Amino acid sequence: MTKQSACPSPTSLVTLAVAPITPSHCRAARGLLDWSLKRLALRFGLSSASLRDFERNRPGLSLADLAVLRATFEAANVLIGHAAWSDDRSGIGVWLMPG
C-alpha cells in the first residue's frame, strides 16, 4: 500500500481560486507571518479589538473590510484560496508564497 503525503506537491497544483476569508484563515495567515493582532491592525487600518472580534467569529467586518484584509495579506505574499491538484484532491488553505 502506498502512503499518501499529508500535503500534495506544489508542482501538481492545477488551479488556485479565491475563497472567502474566514476567521480561521485570518489566524492562520497571521501565524504564517508571525504578526500580532496589533501589527495586523496597524497594517489593516482597523482596531485590534475589531480584528479580535472577527477572529472569534463575532460579526462586525463589512465585505469591504474583508476585501482590504485579503489585500493586506496578499501584499505580504499570503494567499487564501481554494486549490485543486492534478490527483483530484482539493481544499481551502492559506499559503505563504516566496517573495
GUVEX-685359 format. One record per residue: chain; x, y, z of N, C-alpha, C in turn; residue number from 1. Coordinates in nm, 3 decimals, decimal comma. Atoms other than C-alpha are relative to their C-alpha. Layout:
# residues N
PT  chain      npx      npy      npz     capx     capy     capz      cpx      cpy      cpz  resi
PT      A        X        Y        Z        X        Y        Z        X        Y        Z   NUM
...
***
This chain:
# residues 99
PT  chain      npx      npy      npz     capx     capy     capz      cpx      cpy      cpz  resi
PT      A    0,084   -0,117    0,000    0,000    0,000    0,000    0,089    0,123    0,000     1
PT      A   -0,077   -0,123    0,012    0,133    0,344   -0,095   -0,050    0,103    0,101     2
PT      A    0,036   -0,104   -0,096    0,139    0,609    0,173   -0,010    0,133   -0,073     3
PT      A    0,018   -0,132    0,060   -0,005    0,943    0,057    0,058    0,105    0,094     4
PT      A   -0,053   -0,108   -0,082    0,164    1,259    0,173   -0,115    0,083    0,054     5
PT      A    0,103   -0,085   -0,060   -0,033    1,489    0,401   -0,023    0,125   -0,082     6
PT      A    0,010   -0,123    0,080    0,035    1,782    0,170    0,036   -0,031   -0,144     7
PT      A   -0,032    0,027    0,140    0,009    1,749   -0,207    0,118    0,084   -0,048     8
PT      A   -0,115   -0,070    0,056    0,311    1,852   -0,407   -0,044    0,130   -0,066     9
PT      A    0,035   -0,126    0,066    0,303    2,218   -0,515    0,009   -0,011   -0,152    10
PT      A   -0,014    0,013    0,145    0,407    2,103   -0,862   -0,122   -0,065   -0,063    11
PT      A    0,119    0,060    0,055    0,080    1,913   -0,901   -0,122    0,091    0,013    12
PT      A    0,109   -0,096   -0,013   -0,131    2,224   -0,830   -0,053    0,036   -0,138    13
PT      A    0,063   -0,028    0,128   -0,377    2,275   -1,112   -0,065    0,137    0,000    14
PT      A    0,067   -0,130   -0,008   -0,587    2,573   -1,000    0,004    0,054    0,142    15
PT      A    0,012   -0,067   -0,130   -0,600    2,824   -0,720   -0,098    0,114   -0,021    16
PT      A    0,105   -0,100    0,013   -0,917    3,031   -0,687   -0,022    0,070    0,134    17
PT      A    0,026   -0,077   -0,122   -1,011    3,299   -0,437   -0,112   -0,067    0,079    18
PT      A    0,102    0,052   -0,090   -1,207    3,171   -0,138   -0,032    0,108    0,103    19
PT      A    0,033   -0,099   -0,102   -1,393    3,380    0,120    0,094   -0,013    0,120    20
PT      A   -0,089    0,003   -0,116   -1,167    3,477    0,410   -0,084   -0,023    0,126    21
PT      A    0,070    0,035   -0,124   -1,276    3,328    0,741    0,087    0,037    0,119    22
PT      A   -0,081   -0,027   -0,119   -1,166    3,390    1,099    0,120   -0,096    0,013    23
PT      A   -0,113    0,094   -0,011   -0,952    3,073    1,092    0,108    0,029   -0,104    24
PT      A   -0,100   -0,041    0,100   -0,784    3,190    0,769    0,080    0,119    0,052    25
PT      A   -0,067   -0,119   -0,054   -0,705    3,521    0,938    0,105   -0,041    0,104    26
PT      A   -0,094    0,047   -0,102   -0,546    3,344    1,236    0,118   -0,074   -0,064    27
PT      A   -0,107    0,076    0,067   -0,351    3,110    1,006    0,095    0,093   -0,074    28
PT      A   -0,084   -0,094    0,074   -0,226    3,396    0,788    0,089    0,079    0,096    29
PT      A   -0,082   -0,071   -0,099   -0,113    3,591    1,094    0,110   -0,090    0,053    30
PT      A   -0,099    0,095   -0,049    0,064    3,279    1,217    0,115   -0,020   -0,098    31
PT      A   -0,105    0,014    0,102    0,250    3,233    0,888    0,093    0,120   -0,002    32
PT      A   -0,079   -0,124    0,005    0,364    3,594    0,905    0,060    0,037    0,136    33
PT      A   -0,040   -0,031   -0,138    0,425    3,589    1,283   -0,041    0,142    0,037    34
PT      A    0,054   -0,133   -0,031    0,206    3,901    1,314   -0,093   -0,008    0,119    35
PT      A    0,096   -0,015   -0,109    0,028    4,002    1,631   -0,126    0,067   -0,054    36
PT      A    0,121   -0,073    0,038   -0,325    4,139    1,618    0,030    0,149   -0,015    37
PT      A   -0,034   -0,142    0,005   -0,177    4,482    1,686    0,072    0,035   -0,131    38
PT      A   -0,074   -0,027    0,125    0,062    4,459    1,391   -0,093   -0,006   -0,121    39
PT      A    0,096    0,009    0,110   -0,216    4,344    1,157   -0,093    0,121    0,001    40
PT      A    0,090   -0,116   -0,011   -0,443    4,623    1,285    0,067    0,125   -0,056    41
PT      A   -0,072   -0,117    0,051   -0,176    4,884    1,208    0,010   -0,004   -0,152    42
PT      A   -0,010    0,013    0,146   -0,130    4,750    0,854   -0,136    0,008   -0,067    43
PT      A    0,135    0,011    0,054   -0,503    4,697    0,802   -0,080    0,129    0,016    44
PT      A    0,070   -0,125   -0,023   -0,623    5,027    0,946   -0,126   -0,013    0,084    45
PT      A    0,110    0,018   -0,094   -0,875    4,887    1,197    0,056   -0,026    0,139    46
PT      A   -0,045    0,022   -0,137   -0,860    4,840    1,570    0,030   -0,149    0,024    47
PT      A   -0,030    0,137   -0,040   -0,713    4,529    1,729   -0,126   -0,069    0,050    48
PT      A    0,124    0,057   -0,054   -1,048    4,479    1,902   -0,092   -0,049   -0,111    49
PT      A    0,084    0,043    0,113   -1,234    4,463    1,568    0,052   -0,129   -0,061    50
PT      A   -0,060    0,121    0,055   -0,991    4,202    1,436   -0,014   -0,117    0,096    51
PT      A    0,017    0,105   -0,100   -1,003    4,005    1,761   -0,143   -0,054   -0,004    52
PT      A    0,140    0,043    0,010   -1,384    4,000    1,738   -0,022   -0,085   -0,124    53
PT      A    0,014    0,078    0,123   -1,364    3,878    1,377    0,059   -0,139    0,019    54
PT      A   -0,064    0,130   -0,020   -1,121    3,600    1,474   -0,076   -0,087    0,099    55
PT      A    0,084    0,076   -0,095   -1,367    3,497    1,748   -0,139   -0,023   -0,057    56
PT      A    0,126    0,024    0,070   -1,647    3,464    1,490   -0,112    0,095    0,038    57
PT      A    0,102   -0,100   -0,030   -1,825    3,778    1,601   -0,018    0,089   -0,122    58
PT      A    0,023   -0,085    0,117   -1,990    3,991    1,332    0,061    0,139    0,019    59
PT      A   -0,052   -0,135   -0,012   -1,856    4,335    1,254    0,074    0,050   -0,122    60
PT      A   -0,074   -0,045    0,117   -1,637    4,343    0,945   -0,092   -0,003   -0,122    61
PT      A    0,079   -0,009    0,123   -1,804    4,456    0,623    0,070   -0,076   -0,112    62
PT      A   -0,063    0,063    0,117   -1,742    4,298    0,283    0,119    0,082   -0,048    63
PT      A   -0,112   -0,087    0,040   -1,522    4,599    0,203    0,119   -0,022    0,095    64
PT      A   -0,107    0,027   -0,097   -1,323    4,537    0,525    0,069   -0,132   -0,033    65
PT      A   -0,057    0,132    0,031   -1,277    4,171    0,428    0,086    0,006   -0,125    66
PT      A   -0,080   -0,017    0,121   -1,150    4,275    0,084    0,133    0,068    0,033    67
PT      A   -0,124   -0,068   -0,041   -0,896    4,510    0,246    0,087   -0,096    0,081    68
PT      A   -0,076    0,098   -0,078   -0,795    4,235    0,490    0,071   -0,098   -0,093    69
PT      A   -0,062    0,090    0,099   -0,733    3,997    0,197    0,116    0,070   -0,069    70
PT      A   -0,105   -0,075    0,069   -0,533    4,267    0,016    0,121    0,021    0,090    71
PT      A   -0,109   -0,017   -0,096   -0,327    4,325    0,331    0,086   -0,126    0,006    72
PT      A   -0,075    0,126   -0,002   -0,232    3,957    0,346    0,070   -0,025   -0,134    73
PT      A   -0,061    0,023    0,131   -0,169    3,938   -0,029    0,122    0,088   -0,021    74
PT      A   -0,116   -0,088    0,010    0,066    4,236   -0,006    0,120   -0,058    0,076    75
PT      A   -0,106    0,067   -0,077    0,264    4,025    0,244    0,028   -0,140   -0,055    76
PT      A   -0,023    0,128    0,069    0,267    3,728   -0,002   -0,072   -0,119    0,062    77
PT      A    0,082    0,108   -0,052   -0,002    3,526    0,177   -0,124   -0,011   -0,087    78
PT      A    0,117    0,026    0,083   -0,268    3,369   -0,044   -0,099   -0,087    0,077    79
PT      A    0,108    0,078   -0,059   -0,601    3,236    0,078   -0,089   -0,042   -0,116    80
PT      A    0,078    0,042    0,114   -0,783    3,023   -0,171   -0,038   -0,146    0,001    81
PT      A    0,040    0,137    0,022   -0,935    2,702   -0,295    0,095   -0,058   -0,104    82
PT      A   -0,098    0,061    0,089   -0,675    2,477   -0,453   -0,048   -0,135   -0,048    83
PT      A    0,028    0,133    0,056   -0,718    2,176   -0,679    0,130   -0,055   -0,058    84
PT      A   -0,122    0,064    0,047   -0,438    1,931   -0,753   -0,034   -0,101   -0,109    85
PT      A    0,018    0,089    0,114   -0,388    1,700   -1,050   -0,051   -0,139    0,040    86
PT      A    0,048    0,133   -0,043   -0,478    1,392   -0,841   -0,142    0,007    0,057    87
PT      A    0,142   -0,018   -0,036   -0,837    1,520   -0,785   -0,024    0,035    0,146    88
PT      A    0,022   -0,050   -0,136   -0,780    1,641   -0,429   -0,014    0,150   -0,006    89
PT      A    0,016   -0,145   -0,005   -0,883    1,990   -0,334   -0,025    0,043    0,144    90
PT      A    0,025   -0,052   -0,133   -0,921    2,215   -0,034    0,024    0,149    0,005    91
PT      A   -0,022   -0,143   -0,022   -0,918    2,565    0,102    0,115    0,012    0,098    92
PT      A   -0,115   -0,013   -0,086   -0,597    2,683    0,256    0,061    0,138   -0,005    93
PT      A   -0,075   -0,124   -0,013   -0,355    2,960    0,341    0,145   -0,033   -0,031    94
PT      A   -0,136    0,029    0,045   -0,015    2,972    0,170    0,086    0,125    0,008    95
PT      A   -0,100   -0,107    0,002    0,293    3,186    0,223    0,084   -0,024   -0,125    96
PT      A   -0,069    0,012    0,127    0,438    3,247   -0,120    0,141    0,061    0,010    97
PT      A   -0,133   -0,059   -0,001    0,804    3,317   -0,188   -0,005    0,144   -0,052    98
PT      A   -0,005   -0,136    0,052    0,894    3,676   -0,244    0,033    0,093    0,100    99
***
